Every structure is written in C-alpha cells, then in structure tokens.
Amino acid sequence: MSVLIANNEYIGWLNNLKQKVRAAQLKTVVAVNASLIKLYWELGQQIVEKQQNAHWGDKLINQIAADLKKEFPDVKGFSITNLKYCQRFYLFYQNQIGQQAVDQFIAHDIAKIPWGHHIIIFTKSTSIIEAEFYIKQTIANNWNREILALQLKTNLFQRQGNAISNFKTTLPEELASITQQTIKDPYVFDFLSLEAPFKEKDIEQQLTTHITKFLLELGKGFAFVGKQYRIEVAENEYFIDLLFYHIHLKCYVVIELKNTKFIPEYTGKLNFYLSAVDSLLKTTTDNSTIGILLCRDKNNIEAEFALRDINKPMGISEFTFGEILPENLKSNLPTVEEIENELKKIELDK
C-alpha cells in the first residue's frame, strides 16, 4: 500500500478517479435539485389550476399539505408554507413559460440553484428579468442565501453597470462592455460603523478594516493591493487612496474616495494616478489601469462632460451608507428577516 501511495503514476490515476467521483456527485446533486424544482413547479401549477377551475374553497392548500404529509411522511417540502411558495413560484414565472415544455424550462439555470435561493429571488424580484439576473449571478459567484439576500436588499440589479464612464472610448469594445458591467452606481457601504463628523480617511480605514465585505460589494475578481499606496513621480511622493488588481480584467484598479459632491477637477488627479500606475506598475501582460472615482453625490451630465476628453479609462460612481431601495418598493417587499423566518418554518415543518 505504501509503495502505491508514493507512486506518481498511481497518484495521477487516483486524482483522475477523484475528479470523476466529484463530477458524478455534482451531476447527481444537480439532477436531484432539478427534479425537486420540477416537482415544486408542478405542485404550484396544480394548486393554481384547481383554485381557478374547481370550487374547493380557501382551505385547499391546508388540506393538500395534510394529505401529502400523511401519505409521504419522509418526503420533505409538503408544509403549508412551502406549498404556498410553490404556488407563488408558478405564478411568478408562468407568463414567461407559455407553451414551453416544463422540462426544458427546468433544464436551464433555474435548476442549478437550491429551492431556498429561489424563494428569496421570486419573492423579492419585481420582474422576471431581474430574477434571471440574480439566478445567473448566484451561479457565477456561488452565493449562499445570506449573500444573495444582501445583494437583493441593496438592489444590485439596478446598480450593476450603471456608473458614468468613458470605457467605450478608452478600451477595446469587448473589454469596455465587461468593464462597464463590473462597476456599480451607487456603491452601498452599509457595513461601516461611522460616527459623525467623519472624514475620508475614516471611511477609507473602515473599508479596509471590513475588507471582506468591501470586496463583496466591489464584486467578483477584485484583489486588494494596498491603502494609501505610495508612488513616486519626479522625486515627489503621491499616495493612492485604494489600489486593487482585477483578476479577470487583468488590470490594476485605482479607487479615489471623495466624501463630497463630484467636481470635474477630481478626474484630473485620478487621470494622473492612472498614468503613474501604467508607467510604474503595469506589465506587458496587463491591460490598461482603470480608475473608479467614488463621491457622495454627482450630476451625471457634469460627470459625462468631465470624462469626455480624458483618454484613460475611468468611471464615476456615488457611494452611500444605507439602503437605496425606493420607499414604495420597500413597503411591498418582504424583509430579509421575514424571508429567513419563513425558510426556517419550512425546515421545521419538514
């Protein structure tokens, strides 16, 4: 046995077997999840159709829950709460499905995330387009339920790719599109603990203290390089507020933080930093350095004019410390705590 463990050929063969087992396990999990989502879809469909066409009263779901749990005591998901979610699941998506086969619908991205994630998405999204966005983002970023709920709470769908930028004129077409989708507006720093009056350095310190949450808000691919990063130009020292490297975009990202309303002069300083990083840090394998100017407020027209003749890629975004959902939406959507409580009820009823 010990001889085999030390044999490189055996080790390679064993690793290959392990990969096959993991792949098979993943396929099994996906297949089981797809079957579960399909079952919940069909349950929701049957409940809606019977409620519309039969006259069995308002207690239909209560009776179904009792009968199914009695017949299948070991099968999960037949609580009253979960059957109501099945009903809502079907009603939310039915207009998109139309005559499309359910199997084909389930086979796509919707079957790749757990039921608990779906409950958060279809109860908090205001459109199917928004729901599809969160489904794809969950798959791409491997979000757990807590992170998914946070992204919905801060309205990522509306913020993603919304910054004022000059990427179209300063980057190759494909890279410009990807970069635009990387930048948000506004950024939400509701995880900071600040006491007024506070200064830019206080915000900067808090962002780096809570670097994990800061990176989550920035998005996938950002790697932290340094705070007050020192560069030297013509024997003079300069300090970049926050410096990152984006793994997927293959470039440095300079973030300048301004705890004031945007003024055009800010772009000149950021442009200077981008030139310095391109000259001093960028390698031949890196793409052009990107700048993100974060301000408390901005006028979009003024920001567009400020970027018009700048040849370095940069975006201008606002940042806020609290929730940004419109009040009319907040009143109509369940809170994260309410959804989590409902999910706990489902788990207790199983």
C-alpha positions in Angstrom: 0.0 0.0 0.0 2.8 2.5 1.0 4.5 1.7 -2.3 1.5 2.7 -4.3 1.0 5.9 -2.3 4.5 7.0 -3.3 4.0 6.0 -6.9 3.5 9.1 -9.2 1.5 7.1 -11.8 -0.8 5.8 -9.1 -1.2 9.3 -7.6 -2.2 10.7 -11.0 -4.6 7.8 -11.7 -6.2 8.3 -8.2 -6.6 12.0 -8.7 -8.3 11.3 -12.0 -10.7 8.9 -10.2 -11.4 11.5 -7.6 -12.3 14.1 -10.2 -14.7 11.6 -11.9 -16.4 10.9 -8.5 -16.8 14.6 -7.8 -18.2 15.2 -11.3 -20.6 12.3 -10.7 -21.6 13.7 -7.3 -22.2 17.2 -8.8 -24.3 15.7 -11.6 -26.4 13.8 -9.0 -26.9 16.9 -6.9 -27.9 18.9 -10.0 -30.3 16.1 -11.1 -31.9 15.8 -7.7 -32.3 19.6 -7.5 -33.8 19.7 -11.0 -36.3 17.0 -10.0 -37.2 18.9 -6.8 -37.7 22.2 -8.7 -39.8 20.4 -11.3 -42.0 18.9 -8.5 -42.5 22.2 -6.9 -43.4 23.8 -10.2 -46.0 21.1 -10.9 -47.4 21.4 -7.4 -47.7 25.1 -7.8 -49.3 24.6 -11.2 -51.8 22.1 -9.9 -52.8 24.3 -7.0 -53.3 27.4 -9.2 -55.3 25.5 -11.8 -57.6 23.8 -9.1 -58.1 27.1 -7.4 -59.1 28.7 -10.7 -61.3 25.9 -12.1 -62.6 23.9 -9.0 -64.7 25.1 -6.1 -62.9 23.6 -3.2 -62.6 26.7 -1.1 -59.8 28.6 0.5 -58.6 25.7 2.6 -57.3 23.8 -0.4 -53.6 24.2 0.4 -54.1 23.2 4.1 -55.9 20.0 3.0 -53.2 19.1 0.4 -50.5 19.7 2.9 -52.1 17.4 5.5 -52.9 14.6 2.9 -49.4 14.7 1.3 -47.6 14.6 4.6 -49.7 11.7 5.8 -49.1 9.7 2.6 -45.4 10.7 2.3 -44.1 11.3 5.9 -40.5 11.0 4.9 -40.7 13.4 1.9 -39.8 17.0 2.6 -41.5 20.1 1.3 -45.2 19.5 1.9 -45.8 22.1 4.6 -48.5 24.7 4.2 -45.8 27.4 4.0 -43.8 25.6 1.3 -46.9 24.8 -0.8 -47.8 28.5 -0.8 -44.3 29.2 -2.1 -44.8 26.6 -4.8 -47.9 28.5 -5.8 -46.1 31.8 -5.9 -43.2 30.2 -7.8 -45.5 29.1 -10.6 -47.5 32.3 -10.7 -44.3 34.4 -10.9 -42.9 32.6 -13.9 -45.9 31.3 -15.8 -46.2 34.2 -18.2 -42.6 33.5 -19.5 -43.1 29.8 -19.8 -46.2 29.9 -22.0 -46.4 26.7 -24.0 -42.7 25.9 -23.5 -42.1 22.4 -22.1 -41.5 22.4 -18.4 -38.6 20.0 -18.7 -36.8 22.5 -21.0 -37.5 25.3 -18.6 -36.2 23.4 -15.6 -33.1 22.2 -17.5 -31.7 25.8 -17.7 -30.2 27.9 -15.0 -33.2 27.7 -12.8 -32.4 24.1 -11.8 -28.8 25.0 -10.8 -29.6 26.8 -7.5 -31.4 25.4 -4.4 -35.0 26.0 -3.6 -34.2 28.3 -0.7 -32.4 30.6 -3.1 -35.4 30.6 -5.4 -37.7 31.6 -2.6 -35.6 34.7 -1.9 -35.4 35.6 -5.6 -39.1 35.3 -6.7 -40.4 36.9 -3.5 -38.1 39.9 -3.7 -37.7 40.4 -7.5 -40.1 42.8 -9.3 -39.7 41.2 -12.8 -38.6 38.0 -14.4 -35.6 39.8 -16.0 -34.5 40.8 -12.5 -35.0 37.3 -11.2 -32.9 35.8 -14.1 -30.2 38.3 -13.3 -29.9 37.1 -9.7 -30.1 33.4 -10.7 -27.2 33.9 -13.1 -25.2 35.9 -10.6 -25.8 33.3 -7.9 -24.4 30.6 -10.2 -21.4 32.7 -11.3 -20.5 33.8 -7.8 -21.6 30.7 -5.8 -23.6 32.9 -3.4 -25.1 31.4 -0.3 -28.5 32.5 0.8 -27.2 35.3 3.1 -25.2 36.9 0.4 -28.0 36.6 -2.2 -30.4 38.3 0.2 -27.9 41.1 0.8 -27.5 41.7 -3.0 -31.3 41.9 -3.4 -31.5 44.2 -0.3 -29.1 46.6 -1.9 -30.7 46.4 -5.3 -27.7 45.1 -7.2 -29.8 44.6 -10.4 -30.3 48.3 -10.7 -26.8 49.3 -9.7 -24.7 46.9 -11.8 -23.1 48.6 -14.8 -24.8 51.9 -14.0 -21.8 54.1 -13.5 -20.9 57.1 -15.7 -17.7 56.1 -17.6 -15.6 56.7 -20.7 -14.9 52.9 -21.2 -16.4 52.9 -24.7 -13.8 55.4 -26.0 -10.8 54.3 -24.0 -11.0 50.4 -24.1 -11.4 47.8 -26.8 -15.1 47.1 -27.4 -15.4 43.7 -25.7 -13.3 44.8 -22.7 -15.3 48.0 -22.4 -18.5 46.1 -22.1 -17.2 43.8 -19.5 -15.6 46.6 -17.5 -18.8 48.6 -17.5 -20.7 45.7 -16.0 -18.0 45.4 -13.3 -18.7 49.0 -12.0 -21.7 49.8 -9.9 -23.5 53.0 -9.1 -24.1 53.6 -6.3 -21.9 51.5 -4.0 -23.5 50.7 -0.7 -21.3 50.6 2.3 -23.9 49.8 4.9 -21.5 47.6 6.8 -19.4 50.6 8.1 -19.6 51.9 11.6 -19.0 55.6 11.5 -19.7 58.4 13.9 -20.2 62.0 12.6 -18.3 64.0 11.8 -16.1 61.7 9.8 -13.5 62.2 7.1 -12.4 60.4 4.0 -9.6 58.8 5.9 -12.2 57.3 8.4 -14.2 55.8 5.6 -11.0 54.5 4.0 -9.9 52.9 7.2 -13.3 51.3 7.8 -13.4 49.9 4.3 -10.1 48.2 4.7 -11.0 47.0 8.2 -14.0 45.4 6.7 -12.1 44.3 3.6 -14.1 41.0 3.1 -17.4 42.9 3.0 -15.8 45.7 0.9 -14.6 43.1 -1.7 -18.1 41.6 -1.7 -19.6 45.0 -2.6 -16.9 45.6 -5.2 -17.7 42.3 -6.9 -16.0 39.2 -8.2 -12.4 39.5 -9.3 -11.1 42.3 -7.1 -7.9 41.7 -5.1 -6.7 44.2 -2.6 -3.2 45.6 -3.1 -3.0 48.5 -0.7 -4.3 51.6 1.1 -2.6 54.9 0.7 -0.4 53.2 -1.8 2.8 55.1 -2.3 4.1 56.0 -5.8 7.0 58.3 -6.7 6.9 60.6 -9.7 9.7 63.1 -10.4 11.1 62.6 -6.9 7.7 63.5 -5.4 5.6 61.1 -3.3 1.9 60.5 -4.0 -0.5 58.2 -2.2 -3.3 56.4 -4.0 -6.4 56.0 -1.7 -7.1 52.4 -2.6 -5.3 50.2 -5.1 -6.7 46.8 -6.4 -5.9 44.3 -9.1 -8.8 42.8 -11.0 -8.0 39.2 -11.8 -10.5 38.8 -14.7 -9.9 42.1 -16.3 -6.2 41.7 -15.9 -5.5 45.2 -14.8 -4.9 47.5 -11.8 -7.8 49.4 -10.4 -7.3 52.8 -8.7 -10.1 53.9 -6.4 -10.2 57.5 -5.3 -12.6 58.3 -2.4 -14.2 61.7 -2.1 -16.6 62.4 0.8 -18.1 65.3 -1.1 -20.1 66.0 -4.2 -18.3 65.4 -7.5 -16.4 68.3 -9.1 -14.6 68.0 -12.5 -11.2 68.6 -11.0 -11.2 65.2 -9.4 -10.8 63.5 -12.7 -7.5 65.2 -13.4 -6.0 63.8 -10.2 -7.3 60.3 -11.0 -6.0 60.6 -14.5 -2.6 61.4 -13.1 -2.6 58.3 -10.9 -3.7 56.1 -13.8 -0.8 57.3 -15.9 1.6 56.7 -13.0 0.4 53.1 -12.3 0.6 52.3 -16.1 4.2 53.5 -16.1 5.4 52.2 -12.8 3.4 49.0 -12.0 1.7 47.8 -15.2 3.4 44.9 -17.0 3.2 44.0 -20.7 0.6 41.3 -19.8 -1.7 43.7 -18.0 -4.5 45.7 -19.6 -4.7 49.5 -19.1 -5.3 50.6 -15.5 -8.9 51.6 -14.6 -10.0 54.3 -12.3 -13.1 54.5 -10.1 -14.0 57.8 -8.6 -16.3 57.4 -5.6 -18.2 60.5 -4.5 -21.2 61.2 -2.1 -23.1 62.8 -4.9 -22.8 63.7 -8.6 -24.6 65.3 -11.5 -24.5 62.8 -14.4 -24.3 65.4 -17.2 -21.4 67.2 -15.4 -19.7 63.8 -14.9 -20.1 62.9 -18.6 -18.6 66.3 -19.6 -15.6 65.8 -17.3 -14.8 62.4 -18.8 -15.4 63.4 -22.5 -11.7 64.2 -23.5 -9.9 62.0 -21.0 -8.0 59.1 -22.6 -7.6 57.0 -19.5 -10.5 54.6 -18.6 -12.4 55.7 -15.6 -15.9 55.5 -14.1 -17.6 57.9 -11.7 -20.0 56.5 -9.0 -21.7 57.6 -5.9 -21.4 55.7 -2.6 -24.0 55.6 0.2 -24.0 54.2 3.8 -27.6 52.9 3.8 -30.4 51.2 1.9 -31.2 52.6 -1.5 -34.5 50.9 -2.4 -37.3 53.3 -3.2 -39.8 53.6 -0.3 -42.7 52.3 -2.4 -40.7 49.1 -3.2 -39.6 48.6 0.4 -43.2 48.7 1.6 -44.2 46.0 -0.9 -41.3 43.6 -0.5 -40.7 41.2 2.5 -37.6 41.9 4.5 -34.6 39.6 4.6 -35.5 38.7 8.2 -39.1 37.8 7.1 -37.9 35.5 4.4 -35.3 33.8 6.6 -38.1 33.2 9.2 -40.3 31.7 6.5 -37.4 29.4 5.4 -36.9 28.3 9.0 -40.6 27.4 9.2 -40.2 25.2 6.1 -37.2 23.5 7.6 -39.1 22.9 10.9 -42.2 21.5 9.0 -40.1 19.0 7.0 
